[in-house]
C-alpha cells in the first residue's frame, strides 16, 4: 500500500483500476504486481472495498498495489488482508 503518492502516467481518475506497467510488489521483489488500485481521494470504507473488488477479479495469490490518501487505509487494508483478503 502506498499513501499520498501519485499514480503512474495514464491514471484516469480516483477510484479506478489500472494494470501496472511493470512494478514489483513492495514486500517481495520477485512477486509482480498484478493490478494497481487507485483509491486516492477516497475515504473509508472505499479503499478497502476497491481492494476487495480488485482481488475478486484475480487468481488466488495475486498481488495488488493500493494507492490511498486516507490515513485510515494504513490500518484498514492490513486488517482486511489479515481477515482473508
N, C-alpha and C positions, 0 to 999 in steps of 0.2 A: 504494500500500500504506500502511496506517495501522497502527501498533502501539500497543497499550495504550489504545485509545480505545473507548469503549462504542458499541455498535451503536444505531441509531435505535430508537425505541419500536416494539415489535412483534416483536423478536427472540424466537425460540422456543428457542434454546439453542446451545451451542457446536458449531461444525462444520456448521451448517445454511446453506442458501442462501436468500436473500430478495431479492425485487425491490425496488430502492430507490424512495423516494418521488419525488424529483426532484433527486438530487445531480448534480454535474458532475465530470468526470474531473479530478484534480488537475493533471495535466500540460498539459491543453488545455481551457480553459474552454468551448469550443464543442462539445466531444465529451461527450455524456451517458453516464453510467454505466449499462450495460445490466443488471448484476447485482452484488449485494454478496455476497461470500463471507465468512462469519463463521467464522474459524479461531481465535478466542480460546480459550486453554487447550490448544490442540493443539500438539504438538511435531513436529519434523522426522521424517519427510517429509510429514506430513499437510497442512500448509498448501499446499504445492505440489501435492499430489495433489488436494485440493479445488479449487484454482485450475484445474488441467488438466481436471477433470471439468466444471466450470462452462463453461470455454471450448469444450468439445466440444458443448455444447448451444446455442451461439450462432453467429451468422453470422460469417464472416471480417471482421476489423476491429472487432468489438465490443469495448467496454471493460468490464473488471470492476474492482471495488474489493475488495481483500483486507484484512480486519481481522484482525491476528495479534498475539499476545503473545510468541511465541517469538523471541528475539533473532536466531536463525539465519535467520529469514524475510527479514531485510534483505539477506542475501546470496543465499539460495536462490531467492527469487522473481525478482529481476532476472536471475539466471543462467538460470533456466528460460525467461524471456522472450527472452533473447539466443539461446537454442538452439532456438527455434522455437515457443515458447508464445505 
